[in-house]
Amino acid sequence: MEKIAILFNPSAGKGRAELKRRTLQKCLKEEGIACDWFESRHEDDLRDLVKVTAADYPTLVAAGGDTTLLIVINELMRLKADNTLGMIGLGSCNDVVKEFDIHSLKKACRAIRRNLSRQIDLGVVREGRKILRYYPGQASIGLAVLVNQYVEQVVKRSPRLGKYQTISGIRGGWQACRSAEVPLNLDVEFDKGRISGEFMLAVFNNIRYYAAGKMTSPRARTDDGLLDAFLVKKCSFSRLAYITLLTPPAAFADKKEVITIQAPQFTVSSDKPFTIQIDGEVLSENARPRQFHNLEFASVPRALKIIS
């Protein structure tokens, strides 16, 4: 195997990735992986590192959280590069690496050493003809965006609370349900029909997992050319918490508040502006969440080669 480039994001997982630096380096050494180490200082720096290393290394390994993967993948797609991507999960959620059963450092490093690659689909979000993001995991509208914003505010005020994100998330969900932000009146079109109504949450999954390892889309596959959507109808906070936190994967789709759909493409519109979160990133402009009235979510078959 040729020497690879490790793109390490020390700020992933609210800074917890930095604490795993030595353990990761030790694991790479134990597996006999020849690599050069590149460390990002901020998001734009990470994009620059992708551009620089993609030209010299056939394999890049993103070491960080889901948002780190999102940045690296979008830069590779922008460059139209054909590099193979390895993944090491050091973030808060790590839903993407969990999908490929490489969510521990040892499993990830062993996969890199074996160097077995495969093509996977990506999701894409478009506004008209403009591509906003490619994504490996999920894109969501509604409650998840509000919860993410609340957790970010809590962590900024008290970084030590970053390790208690589940508690912060539950409180954020409670506050969101009391606000005027949800439910949203959404119109969702897909190849076999249309669904309209008031929804607390709409998620368009490329993988099975969501919200730090919750399996909400057990039928999802990363090579079927489909996205798996789940929509949660208007309901109380207690009911929403039960559905999202306590419902077993096999029973999730059976809940009366939940609608699940598989389709290659979805068009979502609303008379009320909404914001969107993609693999942990709330799409923003001038430091404020962007608002939309109409977006398209679609599967891009065999868009990326990964090590898994």
C-alpha positions, 0 to 999 in steps of 0.5 A: 500500500502506498503512503497515505495522507492523514487529515487530522481535525483536532477540534472534532468532537468539541475538541475531544479528538485532540485527546485521542491524538496519541492513541490514534498515532499509536494504532496507525503505527501498530498496524504498520500504516505508512502515512504523512500527518496533516493537521487542520487549524480551521475549516478553510485550512482543512479544505486547503489540505484536501486540495494539496494532498489530493494531488500527491496521495491516492488515499486520503484519510479523514480523522475527525467527526461527521462534519470533518468527513462532510468537508473533505468529501465536498472538497473532493467532489469539487475537485472532481478527484478520484482519490480513495477516502478512509475514515476515522471517527473522532467526533461526537456522533460518528454515524457515518463510520458506524454505518461501515462498522469502523467506529473504533480506532482499531477497526478503522486502522485495520480497514486502512491496512487491509485497503479494501475499497468500495463505491458508495452513493452520496446524498446531494442537496440542491437549491434549483440547479445549485448544489449546496452539499454532497453528504454521506450521512443525513440531511434534516429539517425541523427539530434537529436543526434547532437542537443542534443550535441549542447544543452549540450555544450550551457548549460555547457557554460551558465547554465541559458540558460538551460531554453531556450532549444527550442531556443538552439535546433533550433540553434543546428538543423541549425548548424547540417544541415550545417555540413557534419554529416547529411543526413545519408545514411541508410538502414532500414530492417523490417519484411515487407521490406526494405527502403534505402536513405538519411535521416536527422533523424530516430526515433524508438518510443515506445511511441507517443511523441518525443522531449519534447511533440511533438506527432510524432507517434500517432498510437504508443502503449506501449502494442502492441509489435511494435515500431513506426519508423519515418524517415525524408528524406533529406530536407532543415533546414526550411522544417525540422523545419516546419515538426518537430515543426509546423505539427499537429500530424494527418498530420505528416505522410502525409508529403512527406519527412516523412516515418512511419513504424510499426514493431516489429523489425528494423535493421539499417545499414550505410556505414558511422558511426552514433551515437545514442541517447536513451531517452536523453542519447547519448551513449558514451565511454570514454567521446566520442559518440560511433559510429556504422555501424549496430544496431537492434531496437526491441520491448520487449513485457510486459517487465516492470510493471509500475504504471500509 
